[in-house]
Amino acid sequence: MQHHFITELLGIKDTHVDVWDIREEESYLIAELFTKQRMQKCPCCGKRTKRIHSYRWQSIQGPVLTTKEVHISLRKRRYICMSCHHTFYERLQMIHRYQRCTASVQTAAMMHAAVSSFRTAALVTGVTVNRVLRWFDQKELPTSKVLPRVIAIDEFKGDADGERFQLNVVDVENRRIIDILPDRKVETIEAYLNSCDTGKVEMVVMDLSQAFKQAIRKALGNPLIIADRFHFMRQAYWALDEVRREVQKQLPKKDRIRMKRSKKLLWKSW
């Protein structure tokens, strides 16, 4: 009964994993576990075998209990198939393949990362931030393939896959990000829009890029294209500044210098 409570506390769901010993050190707990012999299916030929080839001890990081970390030492079995003579380790639910911590730690880290930051998730679960980032990158995030009535596309500076800029697709009315494209190339935008259901799209908010406009026209036909406020106002500022330069050239030197130093007054909101 006590051993069953310990396995439940460690988040171990494998029924054939049992506790060998558990002891407490100054700053952490050490739990020694072992697996029971059972019938295994060969991953190569599919035959079933129970013949043991060898054993090994594997060090696994467990969950953080109160203020102490749990270090798990697992005695695993390596089986041998009597048909094809292939050797393989037993499959366990408590730890994923090529991982050094329990699956419950990984699940807890992803849950904390969903509601907080990666750093907080790492501190709570006792793992590094880089490990949490790797787990997050391995997850397949669901994306919306049915685009809403009003979408916005805009580039932002990033460093994914060696590209300097990425592109985000936003649901304007609900104010949420739909997807992030790896680059801002016309071919990438066209391929993404062609892979989605764009029957509901009526308006597209974007900057004044001719490449974006070309991609939208090819993929969506003739939607209403709206210039976003930032780029629209920037064009107005540039036009106003061009007029200021022309007027400034006609003034005497003293007034010209004063006007140049006061040019930001034309950009202020009144």
C-alpha positions in Angstrom: 0.0 0.0 0.0 2.9 2.4 0.8 4.7 1.6 -2.4 1.5 2.2 -4.4 1.2 5.6 -2.7 4.7 6.5 -3.6 4.3 5.6 -7.3 1.1 7.7 -7.4 2.9 10.6 -5.8 5.7 10.4 -8.4 3.1 10.4 -11.2 3.9 6.8 -12.3 1.0 5.1 -14.1 2.9 1.8 -15.1 1.4 -1.0 -13.1 4.5 -3.2 -13.5 6.8 -0.6 -11.9 7.4 -1.0 -8.2 9.5 0.7 -5.5 12.7 -1.0 -4.5 13.9 1.6 -1.9 13.5 5.2 -1.1 15.7 7.4 1.1 16.1 11.0 2.0 19.3 13.1 1.5 19.9 16.6 2.6 18.5 18.4 -0.4 16.8 15.7 -2.4 15.0 12.3 -2.3 16.3 9.2 -4.0 13.8 6.6 -5.2 15.0 3.3 -6.5 12.4 1.6 -8.8 12.4 -1.6 -10.7 10.1 -3.2 -13.4 8.4 -6.6 -13.2 9.0 -9.1 -16.0 6.2 -9.3 -18.5 5.4 -10.3 -22.1 6.8 -7.8 -24.6 6.1 -7.3 -28.3 9.2 -7.1 -30.6 9.3 -3.8 -32.5 10.9 -5.5 -35.5 9.0 -8.6 -36.2 6.0 -8.2 -33.9 6.5 -11.5 -32.1 6.0 -11.7 -28.4 8.8 -12.6 -26.0 9.5 -12.8 -22.3 13.2 -13.6 -22.5 15.5 -11.1 -20.7 18.7 -10.1 -22.4 20.2 -7.7 -19.8 19.5 -5.0 -17.2 20.6 -1.3 -16.8 20.1 1.5 -14.3 18.7 4.7 -15.7 18.8 8.0 -13.8 15.6 10.0 -14.1 14.6 13.4 -12.8 11.3 13.2 -10.9 8.9 15.9 -9.7 9.6 18.5 -7.1 8.0 17.6 -3.7 7.7 20.6 -1.4 11.2 21.9 -1.4 13.1 18.8 -2.4 13.8 17.3 -5.8 13.2 13.6 -6.5 16.0 11.6 -8.2 14.8 8.3 -9.6 17.0 5.4 -10.3 15.1 2.9 -12.5 16.3 -0.7 -13.1 15.1 -1.4 -16.7 15.0 -4.7 -18.5 16.3 -5.3 -22.0 14.5 -8.1 -23.8 15.6 -10.3 -26.7 13.3 -11.6 -29.4 13.7 -15.4 -30.0 12.5 -15.1 -33.6 14.7 -12.3 -35.0 17.2 -12.0 -32.1 16.6 -8.3 -31.9 17.2 -6.7 -28.5 15.1 -3.9 -27.2 14.2 -2.0 -24.0 10.7 -2.3 -22.5 8.2 0.5 -23.2 7.2 2.6 -20.2 4.5 5.2 -19.8 6.4 7.0 -17.0 9.2 8.2 -19.3 9.2 9.1 -23.0 11.9 7.8 -25.3 15.2 9.7 -25.2 14.0 11.7 -22.1 15.7 12.0 -18.7 12.7 13.1 -16.6 9.3 11.6 -16.0 6.3 12.3 -18.3 4.5 13.9 -15.4 7.2 16.5 -15.1 6.9 17.3 -18.8 3.1 17.5 -18.5 3.3 19.8 -15.5 5.8 22.1 -17.3 3.6 22.4 -20.3 0.6 23.3 -18.1 2.5 26.0 -16.3 3.9 27.4 -19.5 0.3 27.7 -20.9 -0.7 30.1 -18.2 2.6 31.6 -17.3 6.1 32.1 -18.7 8.7 29.5 -19.7 10.9 30.6 -16.8 8.2 30.2 -14.2 7.4 26.7 -15.6 11.0 25.7 -15.3 11.3 27.0 -11.7 8.2 25.2 -10.6 9.0 21.8 -12.2 12.8 21.9 -11.5 14.0 21.8 -15.1 15.9 24.2 -17.2 14.3 26.8 -19.4 15.9 25.4 -22.5 14.3 22.0 -21.8 10.9 23.6 -21.5 11.5 25.4 -24.8 12.4 22.1 -26.5 9.3 20.4 -25.2 7.2 23.4 -26.4 8.8 23.2 -29.9 7.9 19.5 -30.2 4.2 20.2 -29.6 2.0 20.5 -32.7 -0.1 23.6 -32.0 -3.6 23.6 -33.6 -4.1 26.3 -36.2 -7.3 27.7 -37.6 -7.7 26.6 -41.2 -11.0 28.5 -41.7 -10.1 32.2 -41.9 -12.5 34.8 -40.5 -14.2 37.7 -42.3 -11.5 40.2 -41.5 -7.8 39.2 -41.3 -4.6 41.2 -41.0 -1.1 40.3 -42.1 2.0 42.0 -40.9 5.7 41.2 -40.7 7.9 41.2 -37.6 11.6 40.8 -37.0 12.5 37.3 -35.8 15.2 34.7 -36.3 13.3 31.5 -37.0 15.0 29.0 -39.4 17.6 31.6 -40.5 14.9 34.0 -41.7 15.2 37.6 -40.6 11.4 38.4 -40.8 8.3 36.3 -40.1 4.7 37.0 -40.8 1.7 36.8 -38.5 -1.9 36.3 -39.6 -4.4 37.9 -37.2 -8.1 37.7 -36.6 -8.9 41.5 -36.4 -12.4 41.3 -35.0 -11.5 38.8 -32.2 -8.0 40.2 -31.7 -6.1 36.9 -31.8 -3.2 35.5 -33.7 -4.3 32.8 -36.2 -0.9 31.6 -37.4 2.7 32.6 -37.9 4.4 32.1 -41.2 8.2 31.3 -41.4 9.0 34.2 -43.8 7.3 37.0 -45.7 7.8 35.7 -49.2 5.0 35.9 -51.7 5.1 32.2 -52.4 4.8 31.4 -48.7 1.7 33.7 -48.3 0.0 32.2 -51.4 0.7 28.6 -50.3 -0.8 29.3 -46.8 -3.9 31.1 -48.1 -4.5 28.3 -50.7 -4.3 25.7 -47.9 -7.0 27.5 -45.8 -10.7 27.9 -46.3 -10.9 31.6 -47.4 -14.6 31.7 -48.3 -15.5 34.0 -45.4 -12.6 36.5 -46.0 -14.0 39.9 -47.1 -11.3 42.4 -45.9 -7.6 42.2 -45.4 -5.7 44.8 -43.3 -2.0 45.1 -44.3 0.8 47.5 -45.0 1.4 49.1 -48.4 3.7 46.3 -49.7 3.1 45.5 -53.3 4.3 42.0 -52.7 1.7 41.4 -50.1 -1.0 43.0 -52.3 0.0 40.7 -55.2 -0.1 37.6 -53.0 -3.6 38.6 -51.7 -5.0 39.2 -55.1 -3.7 35.9 -56.5 -5.0 33.8 -53.5 -8.2 35.6 -52.5 -9.4 37.3 -55.7 -10.6 40.8 -55.0 -11.1 41.4 -51.3 -11.2 44.9 -49.8 -7.6 45.7 -48.9 -7.3 48.3 -46.1 -4.0 50.0 -45.2 -3.3 49.8 -41.5 -3.2 53.0 -39.5 0.5 53.0 -38.9 1.6 52.8 -42.5 -1.2 55.2 -43.6 -0.1 57.9 -41.1 3.5 57.3 -42.0 2.8 58.2 -45.6 1.0 61.3 -44.4 4.0 62.3 -42.2 6.4 61.8 -45.1 4.2 64.0 -47.4 4.0 66.7 -44.8 7.7 66.5 -44.2 8.4 66.8 -47.9 6.3 70.1 -48.0 8.2 71.3 -44.9 11.5 70.7 -46.7 10.4 72.7 -49.8 9.2 75.6 -47.7 12.3 75.5 -45.6 14.5 76.0 -48.6 12.9 79.3 -49.4 13.5 80.8 -45.9 16.5 82.8 -44.6 19.2 81.0 -42.8 18.0 81.9 -39.3 14.4 80.9 -39.9 15.5 77.8 -41.8 17.5 76.6 -38.9 14.6 77.3 -36.5 12.1 75.5 -38.7 14.4 72.5 -39.0 14.8 72.3 -35.2 11.1 72.5 -34.7 10.1 70.0 -37.3 8.8 67.5 -34.7 6.0 70.0 -33.8 4.3 69.0 -37.1 4.1 65.4 -35.9 2.4 66.0 -32.6 -1.3 65.3 -32.0 -3.4 68.3 -31.3 
